[in-house]
């Protein structure tokens, strides 16, 4: 048998190559490893071949975990010979949160010669195709190679967008180094790098990977940053040039692209190239008028596109701002430099106030209050504390800007105030500069938005292929009849190519963007700002909306409801009565521990800015209720100097309270542990200024009831604690538990002690009960979402029962449905060692027929319930256990659970991803505070913020309530339906014109220039401009709009209109040739006038106008077409003009339009009647057959059949809900199946 090391080598090889699908597992791979290890022989090979399948099976369950780990790429490559990693062509590159594939190539002289010859011999056609498809370029011009030798990198992102980047080689100057994962640095002789989306990636020789050094540097071991806390020297001047080579300048420079380059990029797109070819064809065929109009329109369109690009670039350029002067510490001295000269590792001296952070930095000392609204949408000032106060400081702990957010200052945020206790300047350590900063991510997200929905584009391409197939029939027809007639080759070529320009109209892409442009304009008028307009169409497909609770569904501010202190009754702690106000006298007489008032007043992070208190609303309410005062001593003479007061904040009770319990009349806050959503608490250490000895110091802590309970001495907690918590929670109140203890250590130790060493063995003081009222619009919005079959999900960090109460009050949990909690018991395990899960019924206090003394009851497993008859709720800890121990249940849980409580920020974003993975289109709506990750993960994130643009989401609403969700979905549905309608309108127009040309080709004539110009410009282009002006419906429809263009309805509509038009035009031709005054057309290239052409123009022109109304159907996603005043007005005017052209038989009109004079006025009326009749049939066909029979009956029947067969083409969530509906006891069955699967895996 092979040795253990050999087994390990080929195991790693299989993981790296088989599961990443870069290199298949075969005999050659294993043969290579055996030869490398020097152990290749027939017996050894047979042994390995025998074990190969077993090995893969064992690795299957561990592989995904390893692939998700950041260290995988390093591990498997360093386990193999370096030459293997260096010659590997495909690697993965993490760009923000997106994983891209990168391919390595190098240029050779032979390939370069082939490339130029191919470009020349194809008259540039190959080069143009290679411009559109980078793979065509690299596979001809370059040779695939290992990344170590690459001169060119091909990057393909998740949306299949291809980007080609040159690899830059530069010699390292003395002192240049790049950071490593372990916190050390390497000093290579030269750097190999490329820049992608403004981020520089460097080749790591040892790991054989491309990495952004800023990511590694800013996520180094925590101890690396702690070592700089007492740094009084800063960087050496000689290090700066070396660091600048690696990290570049600290600038968000968005250079304005030269107009000529912008124009070239625009006109080299397939759309413009197709137009150029079309215009060339028309000029060659003497269609000068129409060709000239198209040239003017195309030029105008290109100019508008270039202008919009330049305006967008200028907006981004203005948002970036200019460099500012900053003070940095270098070589022991403070220097004033421009902010773009900062490099990672610089120590920045922060002024007292009114300062924009120039980079992402770590606060090394002092405390800072910042406004992060620009990035997160959170308008409440945030307090940042120094790195020395960090909780997790072990050797194996790595810095994370999300985990250690309270120590991190982000670029672009506004510094409101600084404070330091000791007379030293407030210093921050630069960790990320330029586009690697959080503001840089915002700028890049605007510069490189997500592309339009890929499925939408695929369907669009399929439909164009259908039109092309129809055009090919006309192409063959034209060639055939013209060859039979003996037409010259040039004439045949021009006429047949002309068919393609008719069936696939060049104006199609521009016309389809009309709906999105108008929707974006309407959203801005409603104070909803969108930085990614392509997302609007996606909003039309949304079927799940996730809401944060506090500040989103409920009011931002809290209302003080009551306070429940703790009193001693016969040696046992008990809750006091409710106090609706903080009344020291009554509380003292009741026997309440008066420290609860101290905690309410001191345990806060408030600050006074320009004489006004700012901070968390909860802190502000409690402090004001306490009646205390806060004194932040500031020397007015020095207020404008660089550093703020060195004295701590002093808190004083009113003199009327001191007689009851305060031995000292003031408290000083000497250390603050700011609130952490992960820890669910905040604390302060206070002392008396008169005597700072250890026994006079106290810690006051407040936080979630569950977390405070864990930290308290059980002897100080009332026995009915949980019952009391549940009672308030069920009534929808927000609960804060308060605790304290004396600190028995000296001042120096208290300032440096880890948080977990201080926040322990606390004495429970009582409960603060706050009322978080629903916003007035919440219930109506949730009800409208429910009636339109859009699922509402609550994702909050609050208590589970509080969340359920608010969910029921807001309508997320329907009044007629039961609610069940999925819970766990850590002390109970199944026989596979996994934590047991339970389903319990939640009892609402509003349900009078159920025993309200019991908060939860065990779920009767025999009770058969379908998903439509109940709601599920789960708390973060249980969700975490399911994710870890029962991952096979996540899909089912995501499909049916509507309330998620106690969810950490990363769990929120994980839930969004889970919903997307089972086929939902998800909108997340939050206030931006702890929802950034979830907002970015959603298909359409909506941030409630005063800022116009936030990094948190593509949509930002200045109106701080959830009405914006309805508006965004309405506009999304309207834009999506409009895009589909415009496409069908353009398709119907092109096919109608196609039929006219086909009929005229039969008699050797064509539509005249005047008719072409009138149809394509007046009838079509002008009308298409106003098709998107129809606004969204006032109410959301129960039936969602079609999410795909290539549906049975769309195909039936286009084909049906084609047949109706064909019939009408045939009737017009046959009636015309049967008239006594009719004379047959005699072929003449200079005169295309014919009776048939004139009759076809009369019939088809009105049908073009009819199409505008056929595809402008209002309900249920848009307003009625008559509310589109511009469209109606333009159509009426054009209709009147067209009527006059047909009926008015004047010589100058006939000459202008190329009509053959029809002597009979009655016949001209007959043609109009035929056109009107055909138009009526078109409308009836679309409204009654397509929208009625096909959409209502056939498509629904087809969908039902797919559901019954569990067709894989259906979204996974629909199949899950269908399956669960057939198995009401699915939860119990799923647990059994999961346990059996785990058992089989363990046995394997």
N, C-alpha and C positions, 0 to 999 in steps of 0.2 A: 504493500500500500504506500502511497506517497507520504512524504513527511508532512508535519504540521505546517511548517513554513511554506512549503510548496502549495499545500491545500489553501492556505491563507492568500497566497499570491494569486492563484487563479480564481478564488472566490471574489477578491477585490476586482479582478479583471472583468468577471462576469457582471458584477454590479455596475461597474463604470460603463461597460459597452453594451451589454445585452439590454439592460433596463432603460438606458438612455437612448437605445436604438441607433447608436452611432455606428457600431460594428457588430455584425451578427455573431452569435456563438456557433462556432463550427470547429472542425478538427484542426484547422490551420491555427486558430487562436490558441487553443490549448497546446498544440504542437510548439508554438512559439514560446510559451511559458516554460515548457519542459526543456526546450533547447537552451533557453536563457539560464535556467537553474542547473543545467548540466546533468539532468536526470532523465534524459529521453532514452527509452528503450521500449521494446514491444510490450513486455509485461507491465511496465509502469503505465504505459498508455492505455492498456486494456483495463487496468484497475481504475484509472481516472475516468475512462469512458463509462465504466459500469456505475461509478458514483455520480456522474454528471447530473442526471435527472433528479436524483435525491437531493443533491446540493442546491439545485435551482429551487426545488420545492421548499426547502428549509429557508432559503434566502427571501422567498417571496414576501413573507410577512414582515420582514425587517427592512426590506429595500426602500419602501416609500418613506419610512421615517428617516433613513439615511440620506435619501435624495433631497429631502426637505431641509436637512441640516446644512448650515453654511460651510461646515468643514469638509463636506464630501469631496468637492473638487480637489482640495488640497490632499486629502488622505489617499484617494485612489491613485492620483498621479505620482505622488512621492513614493508609493509602494512599488511602482513599476520603474523600469529604466528611464532615465531622463529623455533618451532619444525617442521613446514611444510617446511621451507626453508632448514633446516638441514637434513631432510629426503629425500629431492629431489635428485634423483640419477644422473640426467643429467644436466650439466651446460655448458656454452660456455666459451672458453678461447681464448683471442686474442693473437696470436703469430706473432709479427710484423704486417703485413697487412693481415694475414691469420686467419680466424676464425675456431677453432677446437671445437669438442665436447668432453667433458670429462665425464667419467662414474666412479662412486665411488663403491668400493668393500672392503670387509674385510674378513680376513681369519678365518676359524673355524676349530677345531680339526677334526670334522666329515668330512668336505669337504677335508681336507688335507689327511686323510686316504683313502678316495675314490679316490683321485687324484693318490696317489702312487700305490694303488691296480690296478687301470685301466692301469697305465703305465707298471706295471709288467705283468699283464695278457695279454696285447696286444703285449708283447715283445718289448716295446718301440715305437710301431707304433703310439699310441695315443700321446705320448710325442713329437714325431717328427711333427705330424700334428699340435699340439698345438704351437710348435715353429714357424710354418709358419702362423698360424691363432691364434692371441692372444685371440680372443673371445672363442675359444674352451678351452683355458686354464682358463680364468677367470670365465666362467660359470660353470666349474666343481670344481675348487679349491677354489673359493671365493663366498661370498654371497653379493648380491646387498645391498647397504646401503646408508645412507646420507653421504655427504662429510665431515660432522663433525666427523664421526666415521671411515672414510675410512683409510685403511692401504695400499691400492693399488689404483692407478689411471690408467684407460685405456683411452688413447688419440687417437682420430681418426681425422686426418686432412682432408682437402678438397679433397685430392687425395686418400682417403680411406686407407692411411697408418696407421697401428695400432702400438702403442707404449705403453708398460707397464712400469709404474714408481712406485717405493715404496715411501710411504709418510714417511718423517723423522720427528720425534718429538724430540725437544730439549728444555731444560729449558733456559729461558732468563736470562742472567747475569744482574747485576744491571745496570740500565741506558739504556738498550736496548729498542728501540721503533720503530714502523713502521708508515710511513706517511699515512694520510687520505686524501680523496679528497678535503676536505674543508681547507686544509693547516695545520691542527692540527696533533698531533701524538698520537698514542695509545701505551700503555705499557702492553702488554699481559704477563701472567705468563710463558707461553711457546709458542714456535713457531712450527707450523705444516707446512711443506714445501715439495716440490718435485722439481727436476731439469729436465727441458725438453729442449733439444737442447741448452745446456749451459746457460739457463736462469733459475733463481730461482723464483718459485712462492710460495707465502705465503698465508695461509688461513686467511681471514679477518672474524673474529668472528661476528662482528656487521653487516657486509654486507652479510655474508655467501657466499663469492666468493673467488676464487683463483686470486691473482693479483701479478704482478711483481712490487715490491715496487719502483724500479728505475723509472718505467713509471709514477707512481703517484708523486714521489718526483720531477721529472724533469718537471712536468706539473702542479706544484703547483700555487696558486695565485701569481700574479706578485709582489705584495707587499712584499711577503716573501723574495724574492731575493733582492728587493730594500733596505730592512732593513739591508742587509749585506754590502751595498756599503761603509759605513764609518767604517766598522769593523776593528779594529786594534788589536784584541786579537786572533781571530781564534777559532778553536775548543779546548776544554779542553782535556787533555791527557786521562782522564778517559772515554771519549766518544768513543774513537777509537775502543777498543775491542768490545763494544756493537754494533757499526755500522758495524764492520766486520762480526758479526754474521748474520746480515740482508743482507748486500750487498756483502760480500766476498772480496777477494783480487782484486786489480785493475790489472788484468792480463788476457791476451788472451792465456793462456796456452793451447796448443794443444798437449797433451801427445801422444807420439808414442805408438800405441796399440801393445802389445806383439805379436810377430810373430805367436805364437801358437794360440792365440785367433783369429787373422786375418784368419789363416788357417782354424780353426774350423768353423768360420762364413761362410767362402767361401764354404767349402765342405759339410756343412749342408743345402745348398740350394737345392731346388727340382731337379735342373739340375744334380748336382753331385750325389745326392742320386739315381736318375734314372740310372746314369752311373754305380754306384757301384752295383746296382741290376743287371744291364745288364751284367757287367763283371763277377759277381758271377754266373749268369746263363750260360755264355759261358764257364767258367772254368769247371762247373759241367758237361757240354756237350762235354768236350774235345776240345773246340775251343781255345787251348792255345795260338796259334800264334796271332790270331786277338785280343783276349782278352788282351794279353800282350802289343800289340801295343796301344790299347785303354788306358791301364793303363799308359803307357809312355806318350801318348798325354794328358790324363787327368791330370797327375801329372805335366807335363810341363805347361798346361793351368792354373792349380791352382797356380803354382809357379809364372807365369807371372801376374796373378791377384793379388796375395799377393804382388809381387814386385811393381806393379802399385799403389796399395793402399798405400804401404809404401812411394813411391816416392811422391804421392799426399800429404800425411801427412807431409812429410819433407818440401815440398814446402810451405804449409800453415804455418808450424812451423817457417820456415825462414822468411816468410812475416810478421809474428807477431813481430819478433824482441825481443831483450832482454830488461829488465828493465834498466832505466837510473837514474842518480841522479837528483833530483829536490829540489828546495827550497820551503818549505811550512811554513805558519804562524800558529803556535800553542802556546797557552797560552802566546801570546804577543811577541813571539820570532820566528825568522826565523831558521828553522832546515833543514839540508840537509839529505834527506832520499831517499830510492829507490822508483821509481815510482809505484811499485806494492803495496806500503803501503798507497797510497792515498785512502781516502774514500769520499763519497759525503758530501759536506759541508766544505771540506778543502779549504783554500785560497792558491793558488799557485802563487809564484812570478815568473814572466816571464823574461827571460834574454833578452838582446838587440837584438839578432839575432841567426840564425842557431840552431833552437830548434824544436824537434818533440813533438807535443802535446801528453801527456800521457793519456788523458781522455777527455771527452766532458766537456766543462767548459763555464761559462759566464764571459765575460770581465767586470770587475767592475769599472776600471778606465783606463785612457790612451787610446791610439789607437794602433792597431796591424795590421800588413800587413802579410797575410798568403798565402801560395800556397795550394789550395785544389784539385789539379789535381788528386791526388790518389783516392779521393772519387767521385768527380763530373766530372772529365775530363776537367774542365775549367783551362786552362793554364795561364790565366791572373791573376796576384796577386789580392787578395781581401782585402779590408780594413774593419776591424772590429772596431766598436765604442762601448764605454762603455754603460752599462745598464742605467746609469743616463741620457743618451740621448734618451731613448725610447720614442715613441710617445704615445702609449696606456698604461696608468698607472693607470686606474681606479681600484676600489676595486674588481670589478667583472671580471677583465681581468685575464686570466690564461696564463702562459708562454707556448709558443709553439716554438720548435726549428726551425720549418719551417717559421712561421710568424715572429719570432724574430731572423731570421738567421744572421742578421748583427751584433748581439751581441754575437753570439755563436761561440766558437772555438771547432773544432771537432778533436777527437782523430786521430792521424796518419798524420794530415796535418802539413806542415812545416812552422814554424814561421820565417818570413824573417826579420822583423824589428818591434821594439816597440818604442813608444814615449809617454811621459807624460809631461803635462805642470804644474809643481808644485814641482818637486823634489822628489815625492813619488815613490815607486816601482810600477810597473804595475802588478796588481793582477787579477787573474781569479778564479772564484768559481767553484769547481768541482761539476757537477750535475749528470753525469752518468759515471760509471766505468766498466771495464771489457767488457763482451760480450753485455752489454746494450748500449755501445757506437755505434756511426755510423760505425766506423771501425769494431767493433764487429759484426755488421750486415753483413758487407762484408765477414768477415771470416766465419760466419755461413751460408751465402748463398753459399759459396764454399763447406763447409763441408756437407751441407744438400741441395743439388740441387733439383730442381723440377724433379719429376719422368717423365719418357717418356710419350708421349701423351696417355692418357687413352683410347681413341677410337681405337688407333692403337693396343694397348695391348688387348683390347676386341676382335677386329677382329682377331688378332693372335690366341687368345684362341679359337674362333669359328672355325677357320680353323684346329687347332689341334684336336678339337672335331670331325670335319669331318673326319680327318685321323684316329682318334680313332674308329669312327663308321665303317670305312672300315676295320680297323684291327680287329674289333669284328666279322665281317663276316668271315674273315680268321681264327680267333680264333675258331669260331663255326665249320667251315669247317674242320679244322685240328682235333678237338676233335672227330667229327662225323666219319671221315674216319678211324681214328686210333682206335676208339672203335670197329668199324665194323671189322677191321683187328685183333682185340684182342691184341693190343699193351699194354705193361705194363704201370701202372699209371704214374711212373716217366717219362717214355719216352713221354707219352701224355702231361704231364705238361710242360716239358722242351720245346718240340716242339711248343706247343700252345703259351707259354710265349715268345718264340723266335720271333713270328710273331709281337708282340707289339714293340719289340726293333728294328724291321726292319721298320715298318710303321712310328713310331715316332722316328726319328734318334736322338741319344743323342747329336750330334754335332750341332743341329739346332740353339740354342741360340747364340753360339759363332760365327757361320757362318753369322748370321743376323747382327752382330755388325760391320762387315767388312766395309760396306758402310760408316757408321758414322766415324769410325777411319780414313779411307782414306780421307774423306771430311775435317776432322779437321786438318789433316796434310797439305792438300793443302791450307786451309785457312791461316794457320800460315805462310806458305811460301809467302803469299800475305799480310803479316802484319795485318792479322785479327785474333784476339785472342778470344777464346771462353772458358768461365769458366763453361759452362753447355752444354757438348756435346750432351745430349739428345735433346736439343732445335734444333739441326740442322735438324732433320727430320721434325719438326714443320715448319721450314722455307720453306719447299717444298710445304706447303699448303697455304702460304701467298697469300691473294688476295687484301689487302689494305696496302699501305705504307704511313705513316704519316710523314711529314717533318717539322722540324723547318725551319725558313727562314734564319735569319742572322747567318752566319757562317756555314750553312749547304747547302742551295741552293745558297746563295750569298757568296761573299768573306768575310773573317773574318774582314779584314780591310776596313775602309771607306775612300772615297776620298772626300775631300772638294770640293763642287761645287760652292756654292755662299752664300753670307750673305745679308739678307734684314733687314736693321735697320728701326727704326721708326723716322719720323721727324714731326714737327708741321707745319701744313699748315692752316693758318687762324683759329688757335685755335682748330683744329681737327687733331688727329693722322693719319698719312698715311704711307704706306710702301715706303721706299726709292727705288732707282734703285738697280739692282743686283751688288754686289761687288765680283768679282772672287778671290780677295785677300783681306786680312784685311789691308787696306790702311788708316791710321788715317788722313792723310792730305785731301784726297779726301772725306772721310766721314765727316770730320769737315766742309769742304766747302759745302757739300750737306745739312748740317743741321741735320745730324743724331745724336741722343742721344749717346754720346760717352761711356756711361756706358755699352754698349753692348760689348765693347772691354774688359772692366774690368771683365764682367761676363765670357767671353770666356777664359780669363786667370786665373781667381781665382776659378771658380766653377768647381772643379775637385778634384780627389782623388789620384793624382799622388804621387809617392815617388821616392826617389833616392836610388838605391841599388847598391853598388860597383861603384858609379859614373854614373850609367845609370838610366834614368827615366823609371819607370815601372807603369803600370796601364791600365785602360780602353782605348782601341784604340781611341774612340771618344774624350776622354779627352786629350789624347796625341796629336792628330791632331790639335785640337783647340788651345792648349797651344803653340805648335810649330808655328802655323800660327800667333799667337798674337805677337811673337817676344819677349815675356817676359822671365825673368830668375827666377829660383826658388832657394832659399837659405835655406838649412836645416842645421843650425849651429851644428857642432859636435866637441867637444873637443877631439882632436886626442889623447891626453894623456889618456883620459878616455873611448875611443871608445870601448875598450874590456871589460870595466867594466859591471856590471850587468844591469845598467839602462842607457837609452839613454838621449839625450839632453832634457833639460827642456824648451827650447825656442820653440815658434811656428814657423811654416814655413813662410818665408818672400818671397813675390813675388814682382818683380820689373819690370817696363816697361823699354825699352831702352831709353836712354837719348834723342834720336831724337823725341820721342813721347811726352815727358813731356811738351813741349811748347804749345801743343794744348789744353789740358784740365786737366791735373793732378795737383791738388794743392799740393799733397804730392807724393813723388816719390816711395813709397813702401806701400804694404798692407800685413797685417799679418792674417793668417787664425787661428781664435781662436776656432771655432767650426765647425764641419762637420756633415751634415745629409747625410749619404751615400745613393746611389741609391737603391730604393726598387721597385721591379717589380710590387708589389701590388699597391704602391702609384704612380708609373710611373714618378718619379722625384728624383732629389738630390739637396741639397742646401749647401751653406757655409755661415758662418758669418765671416766677415773680419773687421779689424780696422786698423787705422794708428798707428804704434808703437810710434810715437812721442806724440800722445795724445789719450789715450784710453777711453775718456769719451763717454757717450751714443750717442751723436749726430754725432760722428765720426764712428759709427758702421753701417755696411750695410749687407743686406742679398742678395745673388745672387742665383737664382733658375733656373734650366733648366730641361726640361722634355718633355713629349708628348704634342702636341699642344692642345689636348682636355683638359688635366689635368691642364695645365698652364692657359688656358682660364678661367677655373673655379676659379682659385686663384687670377686672376687679377681684378683690378678696371676696369669696362667696359668702363669708360671714356678714358682709355689709350690704348684701343684696336682699330685698324683700322676697319672700317665698312666692308671692303671686306676681312676680316680675313679668314673666312671659304672658300670663293671662292678661295683665294690664296692657302690655304692649300690643297684643293681638286685638284687644277690644278697641283701642284707639285706631289701630291700623285699619281695621275693618270699616271704620267710619270715615276713612280717608284722610286722617291727620298725618302730618309729618312729625316724626319723633326724634328728639335729640336727647341722648343720655349724657349725664355730666358726672365726673368723678375727680378726685384729687388725692394728694398725699403730701406729707412733709418730706423734704429731701435732706437726708442725713449725709451730706458731703460738702466739701468746701467749694468756694466759688469757682476756682480754676477747674476742678473736676466736673462740676455741673455744666460748665461751658463746653466741655469736650466729650462728655459721656455720650455713648451711642443712644439713640432714641429708645430702642427696645430695652435698654438697661434702666431707663427712667420710667417709661410708661408701663409699669407692672405693679402688681399688688396694690392697686388703687382702692380708695374708699368710695363707694357709690354714694352720690349726693342726691340724685333725683332725675326727674324727667322734665324736659321742656316740650310742650305740645304746641305745634304750629299748624295753622290752617292754610292749606294751599288750594285756593279756590280755582275752579275751572275758568278758563277764559270764556267770555260770553259767546263766542262763535264756535267753540270746540264741538259741542253736541250737534249743532246743525251740520257742520262739516263732516263729522264722522257718520252721521245718518245719511248724508248724500252719498258718501263713498260706499256705504253699505247697500243702499238702494241701487247703486250702479255696479254692484258685484265686484267692487275693489276691496280687497282685504285690508283691514287696519290692524297693525301690530304695535304693541307698546314695548319699547326697549328702554329700561330705566335703571338707574343705580339705586333706587329707593327700595324700601322694605317690600317683600312680596305681597303681604296682605294690603298694605297701603296702595300698592300698584293695582291690585285687583279691585279695590274699592273705587279708585279713580277710573279704572277701565270700565267698570260697570256704570259709573256715573256718566262717563263720557260717551257710552254706547259701543265701545270696543267689545265689551261683553254684553250681549243682547239681553234684555230683561226676561225673555222667555226661555233662555238657555241656562243649563247648569254649567258650573265651572269646576274643574278638577285640578288639583295641584299634583305635580310630579315631584316627589321628594325622595330623599335617601336617608339611610341610617348607616353611618360610618362604622358602627359596632356590629353590624350584621353583614355577613358575607355568604355568597352562594358557594357551592362545592367546587367552583373554579377559582375561588378567592376574590371574586369581584363584589364590590359594594352593592347591597340590595337596593332596588328601586321600588317605590310604592306609588300608587295613584290614589289620592284622597279627594273627597268632595269638599269644596270650599262652601261654607255656609254664609251667605250674605245676611247682614242685619236687616235687610229689607224683606227677607223671605219669612214672613210671620208664621208660615205653616211648618217651619223646620225648627228644631231645637237650637236656639241661638246660644245656649250655654256652651256648646261644643263648637270650637272653631273649625275643626276638620273632622270628617268621618271617613272610615275606611270605605273604599270604593267596592261596591258589590260586583264582583267579577262576572256574575251571571246576568247582570243588567246589560241588555243589548242596546248600545247607543251608536249612532252614526255620527260622523264628523259634523254634519249639519245641525246636530242637536245639542252640542256641548262645546265648551272652550277648555283649553288646557293652559296652565300657567306653570312656570318653572323659575327657580332662583339661580343666580350665577354659580354658586358652589355645586349644585346638582347638575347644571349644564356642563360644568367643567368635568365632573365625574363621567357623564355620558360621553363627552368628547374623548376622554382618555380611555375609558374602560368599555364603553358600548358605542363605538363609532358607527356601527352598522345601523343604529337607531336614529342617527342625526337627520337623515333625509325625511323619515316619517315625522319626526318631531318638528322639523322646519315646515312641513306641509300643514300641520294641524295646531301648533301652539301659537297663541295670540298674545300672551303676556310673558315678558322676560324681565325679571327683577334682579336687583343686586348684580347687574352686569358691569364688568370692568370695560374700559374702552376697547381693549383688544378683543374681548368677547363680542362686543357690539359689531365690530367689523367682520369678525368670523361668522356671525349669524347672517350678515348681509351676503357674504360669499356663499354660505350654505343655501340660502334662498335662491341665489342666482344659479347655483349648480343643479337645482332641480327644475329649472326652467322659468322661474319668475322674473319679471322685469320689476326692479325694486326702486322705489323712491324713498330716501331717508330725509326726514325733516327734523332739524334740531337747532338749538340756539348757538351751536358752535363751540361751547365750552369744553365738554368731554366727548364730543361727537365727531371730531375731525376725521378720524380714521374711517368711521362708518359712512360719513358724508362722502368721502372720496371713493370708498368702495362701491357705493350704490350706483345704479345706472343713471340716476338723476338725483343728486344731492341738493337739498334746499336749505340754506343757512338763514336763520332769522337774525339779521344784523343791520346796524346802521350803515355799515361800510358798503360801498358799491360793489367791490370785488373782494372775495376772500379765498384764501388757499383751500378752505374747507370744502367748497362745493362749486359746481358750475352755475348754480342759481343762488342769488342772494336777494332776500326780500327785506325791504326797509320797513314794511308793516309787520310788527312782531306778533303775528298770530297765524294760524294754519289755513286761513282763507287762500293764501298763496298756493297751497297744494292743489286746490280745485282749479285755480286759474292756470297753473302750469299744465295740469293734465288736460283741461279743456283746450288750451292753445295747442298742446301736443297732439291731441286727437284731430283738431281742426287742421293743423299743418300737415299731419300724416295723410288725412283723407284728401286734402287739397293737392298734395304731391301726387297721390295716385290718380286723382281726377284730372289734373293737368296732363299727366302722362297719357291717360286714355283719350283726352281731348286732342292732344297732338298726334296720337296714333290714328284716331278716327279721321282727323283732317288729312293726314298724309295718305291714308288708304283711300279716302274719297278722291283725292287728287290723282292718286295712282290709277284708280279705275277710269277716271276721265281721260287720262293720257293713254291708257291701254286701248280704250274705244276709239280715240282719235288716231292712234297709230295704225289702226286697222284700215282707215281710209287715207293713210299717208299724210296726215296733218298733225297739228299739235295745238296746245293752248298758246295763245299769242302772248307777247311780252306784256302788253297792257293788262291782260287778264291775270297772268302770273303775278305781276306786281300788285294788283288790287287784292288778289286772294291771299298771297303770302304776307303782304305787309299790312294792308288795311284790315282785311277780315280776320286774320289769324294773330299776327304779332300784337296789334293794338288790343284786341280782345284778351289775349293771353296775359297781358300786363295787369289786367284788372280781375282775373279769375281768383287770385289769392286774397282779394280784399274782403271777402265774406268772413265775418267774425265767427267765433265759436258759439255753440248753443249755450243758452243760459243754464241748463241743467245737464248733468252727466247722464248718459244713456245706460240702461241696464246691460245692453249688448255691447261689448267692446268692438272697436273698429277692426277691420282686417289688418293683421300685422304683416301680411305678405302681399306683394303685388301680383305674383304669379299664382293666382287662385282661380278656381273654376268660374267664379263670378266675373273676374276681369277678362278672362279668355272668352267667355260667352258674350260679354258685352262688346268687345272689340270685333269679334268674328260676326256677331249678329248685326252690328251697325254696318259692317262691310257688305253683308248680304242685302240689307235693306237699301243701302245706297246703290248697290249694283242693280237691284230691281228697278229703282226709280230712274236711274240713268238709262237703262235699257228701254224702259217705257218711253222716256223722252226722245230717244233716238228713233225708235220705231214709229212713233207718232209723227215725228218731223219728216221722215222720208216718205210718209204716206200722204203728205200734203200736196195739193195740186200745183202750188207754186215752187215746190222743191226742185232744185237742180243739183246733180251730183258734183262733188268737189273734184276739181282738176288739180293735180299735184303741181305746186308752185312754191319753191323755197322762199321766195320773197313775199308771198301772200298766203298766210295760213288761215284766212277767214273762211269759215264754213258754217252752213246752217246747223250741222250737228254740234260744232263747237259752241255756237251761240246758245243753242238749246241746253247743252250740258252746263254751261256757265249759269244760266238762269235757274236751273234746278239745283245745282250743287251749292251755289252761293248762300241760299237761305238755309241749307242744311248745315253749313259751317256755323252759322249763327245759332241754329238749333242745338248743335253740339255743346255750345257754351252753357245752355240751360239744362241739357241732358246730364252734364257732368258737374252741375252746380247745385245738385240736390242738397237741401239744407239739413233737415232733421235726419238722424238724431244727433249729428256731431257738429253741424254748423247752423247758423241762423238761416232763415228763408232767403232765397236768392234776391227777392225784391228789396231786402235791406242793404244789398250791395248796390248803392246808388250809382257809383261810377260805372259798374258793369252794365247795369240796366240802361243808363243814359247813353253810353257809347254804343251799345247794341241797337238801341232805337234809332240813333242817328245813322249808323252804318246801314241798318235795315232800310231806312227811308231812302238813303242814297242809292242803295242797290236796287230798290224797287223802281226808282226813277231811271236808273240805267237800263233796266230791262224793258220798261214800258215806254220810255221816251225814245222814239225811233228817229233820232236826229243824225245827220251826216257826221258832225264833228264828234259826237259820242261814239258812233260806229268806228270812225277812224282812230280815235284815241284808244278804245278798248279792243279793236280788232274784231268787231262784230260783223256778221253777214246780215244785212238788213232784212228783217222779217216783216213782210208787208201786212200781215194780219194782226191787228191789235187783240182780237179775241184769242188768237193762238198764243200770244204772249201772256194773256191772262191765264190760259190753260196751263202753260208751263209753271206759272207761279202757283196755281192750284195744286199741281203735281208735287211741287217742292214742299208746299205747306202740308199736304197730305202725308208725304214721306217723313217730314219732320215730326208730325203728330205720331206716326207709327213708331219712330225712333224713341220718342219720349215714353210712349206706352210700353214699348218693348223693354226699355231700361227700368222703368219704375215698377211695372207689374210682373214681367217675366224674370228679368235678371235679379232685381231686388226682392221680388216676391217668391216666385217658384224656386229659382236656383239658390238664392241666399237663405231663404227661410226653410225650404224643404230639402232640396238635394244636398246642400253642404252640411246641414245639421244631421241629416240621415247618414251621410258619409262619416261625419265626426262620431256619431253614436256607434256606428259599426267599428270604427277604429278603437274607441274606448273599450268596447266589448272584447275586442281581440288583443287589447293592450299593445296597439301598434307603436313601434319604437319612434315613429315620426311625431307622435304626440309628446308634449312636454312631460317630463318625469313626474311633476307634481300632480298632474291630472291622472296619471296611471296609479300613483300612490293613493290618491283620494278614492279612486274607483275601487282599488283593492281593499282599502280599509273599510269602505262602505259595505263591502260584502263580508267582512270579518269584524263585526262589532267588538269582539274581544281581542282585537289586534295587539293591544299593549301586552297582555299576558302571553299571547302566542309569540310575539317578537322577542320577549325576554327569554322564553324557552328556547327559541331558535338560536338566539345569541349565545346562550349558555352551552347549547350542544356544539355550536361552531367553535367556541372557545375551548371546549373539552377536546374536540378533535384536533385542534391546533396544538394543544398542550401535548397530546399523545404523539403527534407527529414529531 
